[in-house]
Amino acid sequence: MSSDEKGRDVAACEVCGRELRTAERGRPRRYCSRACRTRAYRARLAEPPAPEEPAAQPGRPAEATLDQGRVVRAAVALADREGLAALSMRRIATDLGVGVMSLYRYVPSREELNDLMVDAVFAARPLPEPGPDGWRARLELSARQEWELYRRHPWMSHLVAVTTRPPVAPALMAYTDWRMRALDGHGLDFATLVQVAIMIGTYVQSAAVPLAHEAQAARTSRHTRREWAQARKEAFARSIGAARLPMVAEFGDEAFEASEPENIFEFGLHRMLDGIGLLLPDQSAPGPMGAQ
C-alpha cells in the first residue's frame, strides 16, 4: 500500500502491479481490470493448493538466513517460471520454506516488490562505461541490451511498459541517464535529451509486451505462435475474405516471419535511430562519452 499526492491510500494490482484506488466501500480491490482478475483466477486453477504453513518462528533455519535479496531472487525466479500472474507473497514464502508474514519484514508491499524485481534485473546487466564510439552505436547497444532483458524475463514488460509512473528502480533509471550522456554535447537541449532517452526505453518496452503475452499463451495452450497460427489458418482466411482486405489476404510465411516480435523490434530500432540522427545539428561534435 502506498499514498498518492493527496494522501489517499493507493493499492497495486496483484497481477500487473499497476496502481489502483482503494475502494471506499466494501472489500478492497485486488485487480485493476477484469482481464487481470481472469488471469489470476486461471493461475489459481492451474496451481495445486499450497500446503498449510506453520506460523513463522524466528528460530527456523530458512528464516534465519532470510534477507531482502533472497526474497527478490525468489520472486524473479517464480515470475520467470510461471509469469507475473502466479506471483504472490504466499508462493514466494512456500518456495523459500518460510512463513509468509516473515517476508514483510524485508518487502513491505507488492508494489515495492515489483520495484525491487525490476531493479535487480537491470542491476545484473549495467551498460558499459564508456561504451562504444559514436552516439548511434551507444544508443543501439542500450536498446539491444534492454531488449535482451525482456527476452530473458518477459513478465518485466508488464511492470515498466505503457505507464507514466515507472518503477522506483535506480538500475533502470541508469539506462536513461546513460542514453542522455551518449547524446550530450551534440547540440540538443536538456529537455530533448530527456525525450529521446525516454522514447528509446518506451519503444523497447512496448515492443517487448508481445513477448510477455506469448510466454503466457505458450504456458496455457502448450502451443507456439506458429502452431497457433497454423491451427487458425482457415478461420483467418474466411474472416479476411469476408472483410475484403486484399493486402492482408496476401500474408504468407514471409509476412509471418516479418511480424515476429524480434523482427518488428529490429525494424523499428533502425528507423528510430535514423530519426534521432535528423535531430542532431552537428554529428561530428564530441560528447563526454567520446566522439561520434
C-alpha positions in Angstrom: 0.0 0.0 0.0 1.3 3.5 -0.9 -0.1 7.0 -0.8 -0.7 9.5 -3.7 -0.1 13.2 -3.7 -3.4 13.8 -1.9 -2.6 11.4 0.9 -5.2 8.8 -0.1 -4.2 5.1 0.1 -3.3 3.5 -3.3 -3.0 -0.2 -3.8 -1.3 -2.2 -6.5 -2.9 -4.7 -8.8 -1.8 -8.2 -7.8 -1.3 -9.3 -11.4 0.3 -6.4 -13.3 1.4 -4.2 -10.4 -0.5 -1.1 -11.6 -1.7 1.3 -9.0 -5.4 1.2 -8.2 -7.6 3.3 -5.9 -8.7 1.7 -2.8 -12.5 1.1 -2.7 -14.3 3.5 -0.4 -16.9 0.8 0.4 -16.8 -3.0 0.5 -13.8 -5.2 0.1 -10.5 -3.8 -1.1 -9.8 -4.1 -4.8 -7.1 -6.6 -5.8 -7.1 -6.2 -9.6 -7.1 -3.2 -12.0 -9.3 -4.8 -14.6 -11.4 -7.8 -15.4 -8.6 -9.2 -17.6 -6.2 -9.2 -14.6 -8.9 -10.8 -12.4 -9.4 -13.5 -15.0 -5.6 -14.2 -15.4 -5.3 -14.5 -11.6 -8.2 -16.9 -11.5 -6.8 -19.1 -14.2 -3.4 -19.2 -12.5 -5.1 -20.4 -9.3 -6.9 -23.1 -11.1 -3.7 -24.4 -12.7 -1.8 -24.2 -9.4 -2.0 -27.0 -6.8 -3.2 -25.8 -3.5 -0.4 -24.6 -1.2 0.1 -26.7 1.9 -0.8 -25.3 5.2 2.1 -23.3 6.7 3.2 -23.3 10.3 3.3 -20.0 12.0 6.5 -18.1 11.4 9.1 -18.8 14.0 12.3 -16.7 14.3 14.4 -19.8 15.0 13.5 -21.7 11.8 16.7 -22.3 9.8 15.3 -20.9 6.5 14.2 -17.7 8.2 17.5 -17.3 9.9 19.2 -16.6 6.6 16.3 -14.7 5.0 17.1 -11.2 3.7 15.7 -8.8 1.0 18.0 -10.2 -1.7 16.7 -13.8 -1.2 13.1 -12.6 -1.3 13.7 -10.7 -4.6 15.7 -13.5 -6.2 12.9 -16.0 -5.4 10.3 -13.6 -6.8 12.2 -13.2 -10.0 12.7 -17.0 -10.4 9.0 -17.6 -9.8 8.0 -15.0 -12.4 10.4 -16.4 -14.9 8.9 -19.9 -14.4 5.2 -19.1 -14.2 4.6 -15.5 -15.1 3.6 -12.4 -13.1 0.1 -13.8 -12.5 1.5 -16.6 -10.4 3.5 -14.2 -8.2 2.3 -13.8 -4.6 3.8 -13.4 -1.2 2.4 -16.9 -0.3 4.0 -18.6 -3.3 7.4 -16.9 -2.6 7.2 -17.9 1.0 6.5 -21.5 0.0 9.4 -21.6 -2.3 11.7 -20.2 0.4 10.3 -22.5 3.1 9.4 -19.7 5.4 6.2 -18.2 6.9 4.5 -15.7 4.7 4.5 -12.9 7.3 8.3 -13.1 7.6 8.6 -11.7 4.1 7.0 -8.4 5.1 10.0 -7.6 7.3 12.1 -7.2 4.1 9.5 -6.2 1.5 6.6 -4.2 2.9 4.3 -4.3 -0.1 3.7 -5.9 -3.5 4.4 -2.5 -5.2 7.8 -2.4 -3.6 8.5 -6.0 -4.5 7.8 -5.1 -8.2 10.2 -2.2 -8.0 12.9 -4.4 -6.4 12.5 -7.1 -9.0 12.9 -4.6 -11.9 15.9 -3.0 -10.2 17.6 -6.4 -9.6 17.2 -7.5 -13.3 18.6 -4.2 -14.6 21.4 -4.1 -12.0 22.6 -7.5 -13.2 23.2 -6.0 -16.7 24.6 -2.5 -16.4 25.6 -0.7 -19.5 29.4 -0.5 -20.1 31.4 2.6 -19.4 32.3 4.4 -21.5 30.6 2.4 -24.2 31.4 2.1 -28.0 32.4 5.0 -30.1 29.6 7.2 -31.6 26.1 8.2 -30.3 24.3 5.8 -32.6 26.4 2.7 -31.6 25.8 3.6 -27.9 22.0 4.0 -28.3 21.7 0.9 -30.3 23.7 -1.1 -27.7 21.5 0.2 -24.9 18.3 -0.7 -26.8 19.6 -4.2 -27.6 20.7 -4.9 -24.0 17.4 -3.8 -22.6 15.6 -5.9 -25.2 17.6 -8.9 -24.1 16.5 -8.4 -20.6 12.8 -8.6 -21.7 13.5 -11.7 -23.7 15.0 -13.4 -20.6 12.3 -12.0 -18.3 9.2 -11.5 -20.4 7.0 -10.6 -17.4 9.0 -7.4 -16.8 7.4 -5.5 -19.6 4.1 -5.6 -17.7 5.8 -3.6 -14.9 7.6 -1.0 -16.9 5.7 -0.5 -20.2 2.7 1.7 -21.0 2.9 3.8 -17.9 3.8 7.3 -16.8 4.7 6.0 -13.4 7.8 3.8 -13.9 9.2 1.6 -11.1 11.4 3.2 -8.5 14.4 1.3 -9.8 17.7 3.1 -9.9 19.3 0.5 -12.2 16.5 1.1 -14.7 17.0 4.8 -14.5 20.7 4.3 -15.1 19.8 3.3 -18.7 18.0 6.6 -19.2 21.0 8.5 -17.7 23.4 6.6 -19.9 21.4 7.4 -23.1 21.3 11.1 -22.2 25.1 11.1 -21.8 25.5 9.3 -25.1 23.9 12.3 -26.8 25.2 15.1 -24.6 27.4 17.5 -26.5 25.7 17.1 -29.8 23.7 20.3 -29.7 20.4 19.1 -28.1 18.8 20.9 -25.2 18.3 19.0 -21.9 14.5 18.5 -22.5 15.2 16.9 -25.9 17.8 14.6 -24.3 15.2 13.5 -21.8 12.6 12.9 -24.5 15.0 10.9 -26.7 16.2 8.7 -23.8 12.7 8.0 -22.6 11.5 7.4 -26.2 14.1 4.7 -26.7 13.1 3.0 -23.4 9.4 3.3 -24.2 9.9 1.8 -27.7 11.8 -1.2 -26.4 9.4 -1.8 -23.6 6.3 -1.6 -25.8 7.9 -3.8 -28.4 8.6 -6.4 -25.7 5.0 -6.5 -24.4 4.1 -9.3 -27.0 6.9 -11.4 -25.5 5.1 -11.5 -22.2 1.7 -12.3 -23.8 3.3 -15.0 -25.9 5.1 -16.6 -22.9 1.8 -16.7 -21.0 -0.1 -18.1 -24.1 2.6 -20.8 -24.6 2.3 -21.9 -20.9 -1.5 -22.0 -21.1 -2.0 -23.6 -24.6 1.3 -25.5 -24.9 1.4 -24.2 -28.5 3.9 -21.9 -30.2 2.8 -18.9 -32.0 3.4 -20.6 -35.4 1.4 -23.7 -34.3 -1.5 -21.4 -33.1 -1.5 -19.6 -36.4 -1.5 -22.8 -38.4 -4.5 -24.1 -36.4 -6.4 -21.0 -37.1 -5.4 -20.6 -40.8 -8.8 -21.5 -42.2 -10.6 -19.2 -39.8 -8.3 -16.3 -40.7 -8.9 -17.0 -44.4 -12.6 -16.9 -44.0 -12.6 -13.7 -41.9 -10.2 -11.8 -44.1 -12.1 -12.8 -47.3 -15.4 -11.6 -45.8 -13.8 -8.4 -44.7 -12.3 -7.7 -48.2 -8.8 -7.0 -47.0 -6.7 -7.5 -50.2 -3.3 -6.7 -48.7 -3.8 -8.7 -45.6 -5.1 -11.6 -47.7 -1.6 -11.8 -49.3 0.0 -12.7 -45.9 2.2 -15.8 -46.1 5.3 -17.3 -44.5 7.4 -14.2 -45.3 4.9 -11.8 -43.8 4.5 -14.1 -40.7 8.3 -14.0 -40.2 8.3 -10.2 -40.6 5.7 -9.9 -37.9 7.6 -11.8 -35.3 8.4 -9.5 -32.3 12.1 -9.8 -32.8 11.9 -8.6 -36.4 9.5 -5.8 -35.5 11.9 -4.7 -32.9 14.8 -4.7 -35.4 12.9 -2.7 -38.0 11.7 -0.1 -35.5 15.0 0.3 -33.8 16.8 1.3 -37.0 14.1 3.7 -38.1 14.1 5.3 -34.7 17.9 5.8 -34.8 17.6 7.3 -38.3 15.1 9.8 -36.9 17.3 10.7 -34.0 20.2 11.4 -36.4 18.0 14.0 -38.2 17.7 15.9 -34.9 21.4 16.4 -34.4 22.7 19.8 -35.8 26.3 18.6 -35.7 27.0 14.9 -35.6 30.8 15.5 -35.5 30.8 17.2 -32.2 32.4 15.1 -29.5 30.4 14.3 -26.3 31.6 13.4 -22.8 31.5 9.7 -23.7 33.6 10.1 -26.8 33.4 11.4 -30.3 30.8 10.4 -33.0 
